Structure formats: structure tokens, C-alpha cells
Amino acid sequence: MSESESASSTLIRQALIAESYAIASILRVAFVEYQPLYTPSAFAVTTPTSDQIQARWNEGPVWVAVQNEKLLGTVAAVSKTLGLYIRSMAVLPAARGQGIGLELLQHIESFAVANDYKRLFLGTTPFLTSAIHLYESFGFQRNDDGPLDLYGTPLFTMVKQLKSNEVMEPNE
């Protein structure tokens, strides 16, 4: 699934490697208000440079949310043994409240189901309360899987089990 468009005219599509600078900017702008709550190393990992983002193209898909040709959000995914790992999800502060985060999650879930993943998971910090609320409303639950810290910043894992896309035969 490469593209999807919602009624709100937000287009979720695969990012282009040439957009890595814009993606890095989205991440920095989205997280800068929380910078004092992160250790310097944790903030640097949370807001990778455009070169670091370009290196991710070989690790898994990177998507962007676009309205009127402007990038407003981003998310990436990496295939892991435990399922599809969601990372670097962010929406610009000025675009929050429009459902873009939900659309990004829906897109990832569709991708995961189409590719037979049974589980989505992500790491987040306890102070990102709006994001946590979004994840919980989308069916994610906290669990005890690690890591429990990101370079000295508290962290926890959230997991969503996915339903199989196999067709169940009725019992006779």
C-alpha cells in the first residue's frame, strides 16, 4: 500500500529520500517543546539528522502526511522479530488535532496486516501524554518489554496485537 487519502485531504504516502531534511525538521519541531525532559543523547536519537534519516531507507518504510503539498507529519517502521516496530512518529504542532496521527497509525496497521505482521509495537516516554492517549485509543497497551530507558530518559513499550487476515471458516 503506497498511498491513501482521507476525507480530510491528507495524503499518506511513502517518503522520498530527498525529503529527509523536511522529515528531520518535522521531528525536531514536533519534539523541541519536550527537549528539557530528555537527556541530550535521548533527544538526539529522537530527532535524527537528515543524514541519519537517509540511512533508514534500507531499514524499512518511511511515510509522510501531506496536505496541499506541505509535509505535516511522518512515521517510519522497521521489521523486527517481535513484529513491526513503529518509530519517529511526529506531527507538526500547528497541524495537531486534525487526525493526522490517527491516519498515520491506520496506514501503518494496513501495511502491517497486508504484510502478515501479527504485532505492532513502539517505545514512548511517559511525558508524551497526548501521543500515549492516541496510541491507547488506537488499541495499543503498555507492556513490560524493554528497554525501559533511552539514554537516561524513561521509556516504555506499547503493543497492539493484530488480527489475522485469514478467512475463518464457519463451524458446522
C-alpha positions in Angstrom: 0.0 0.0 0.0 1.8 3.1 -1.2 -0.8 5.8 -0.9 -4.0 6.6 0.9 -6.1 9.7 1.0 -8.7 10.6 3.6 -11.7 12.8 3.5 -9.6 15.5 5.3 -7.5 15.7 2.1 -4.4 14.4 4.0 -2.3 12.1 1.7 -0.2 9.5 3.4 2.5 8.3 1.1 6.0 6.8 1.0 8.5 9.5 1.7 11.1 10.3 -0.9 14.8 10.2 0.2 15.0 13.8 -1.0 12.5 14.7 1.8 14.9 13.6 4.6 15.7 17.1 5.5 12.0 18.0 5.8 11.4 14.9 7.9 14.2 15.8 10.2 12.7 19.2 10.6 9.3 17.8 11.4 10.8 15.6 14.1 12.8 18.5 15.6 9.8 20.9 15.6 7.5 18.3 17.0 9.7 17.4 19.9 11.6 20.6 20.7 8.9 21.6 23.3 9.8 18.4 25.2 13.6 18.8 24.9 14.1 19.7 28.6 12.6 16.4 29.6 15.0 14.4 27.5 18.7 13.8 28.2 20.8 15.3 25.4 21.6 11.9 24.0 17.9 10.8 24.1 16.8 14.0 22.3 19.5 13.5 19.6 18.2 10.0 19.0 14.6 11.2 18.9 15.4 13.9 16.5 17.8 12.3 13.9 19.6 14.4 11.3 18.6 14.2 7.6 21.7 12.0 7.0 20.6 9.6 9.8 17.1 9.5 8.3 18.5 8.8 4.8 20.3 5.8 6.3 16.9 4.4 7.4 15.7 3.9 3.8 17.4 0.4 3.9 15.7 -0.4 7.2 12.1 -0.1 6.4 9.4 2.2 5.0 9.2 5.9 5.9 5.9 7.7 5.3 4.8 11.3 5.3 1.4 13.0 5.7 0.9 15.7 3.2 -1.8 18.4 2.8 -1.7 20.9 0.0 1.8 19.7 -0.9 3.1 20.5 2.6 4.6 17.8 4.8 2.9 17.9 8.2 3.8 14.5 9.7 5.9 11.4 9.4 6.4 7.9 10.7 8.7 5.0 10.0 8.6 1.3 10.6 11.2 -1.5 10.9 10.6 -5.2 10.7 11.7 -6.9 13.9 11.4 -10.5 15.3 8.6 -9.4 17.6 6.6 -7.6 14.9 6.6 -4.3 13.1 8.3 -1.6 15.1 7.0 2.0 14.8 9.4 4.8 15.2 9.9 8.5 14.6 6.2 9.3 14.5 5.5 13.1 14.6 3.0 15.7 13.5 3.9 19.4 13.4 2.3 21.2 16.3 0.4 23.5 14.0 -1.3 20.5 12.4 -2.2 18.6 15.5 -5.8 17.9 16.3 -6.7 17.2 12.6 -6.5 13.4 13.0 -3.2 13.1 11.1 -1.6 10.9 13.8 -4.6 8.6 13.6 -4.3 8.4 9.8 -0.6 7.6 10.1 -1.4 4.8 12.6 -4.2 3.4 10.3 -1.8 3.4 7.4 0.9 1.5 9.3 -1.7 -1.0 10.5 -2.9 -1.6 6.9 0.7 -2.1 5.8 1.3 -4.5 8.7 -1.8 -6.6 8.0 -1.1 -6.7 4.3 2.4 -7.9 5.1 1.3 -10.5 7.7 2.6 -8.9 10.8 0.9 -10.0 14.0 2.0 -7.3 16.2 2.8 -3.5 16.2 5.0 -2.0 18.9 6.6 1.2 19.8 8.6 2.9 22.6 7.5 6.2 24.1 8.2 8.4 27.1 5.8 9.0 29.9 5.6 12.7 29.3 4.2 12.4 25.8 0.7 12.2 27.2 -1.2 13.2 24.0 0.7 10.6 22.0 0.1 8.0 24.6 -3.7 8.8 24.6 -3.7 8.4 20.8 -1.9 5.1 21.0 -4.2 3.8 23.7 -7.3 4.9 21.7 -6.0 3.0 18.7 -5.7 -0.2 20.7 -2.1 -0.1 22.0 -1.4 -1.3 25.5 1.6 -0.8 27.8 3.7 -3.8 28.5 6.8 -4.7 30.4 9.1 -5.3 27.4 12.2 -3.2 27.4 14.1 -1.0 27.0 12.9 1.0 30.0 15.1 3.9 29.3 16.6 5.8 26.3 20.0 7.2 27.3 18.7 8.1 30.7 15.2 9.2 29.7 12.3 7.0 30.9 10.8 4.8 28.2 8.1 2.2 28.0 6.8 -0.1 25.2 3.3 -0.2 23.9 1.9 -3.1 21.8 -1.0 -3.8 19.6 -1.9 -7.3 18.6 -3.2 -7.5 15.1 -6.0 -9.8 13.9 -5.0 -12.3 11.2 -6.3 -11.5 7.7 -7.1 -15.2 7.2 -10.7 -16.0 6.4 -12.2 -18.1 9.2 -14.4 -21.0 8.1 -17.8 -21.3 10.0 -18.1 -24.3 12.3 -20.6 -26.8 11.1 
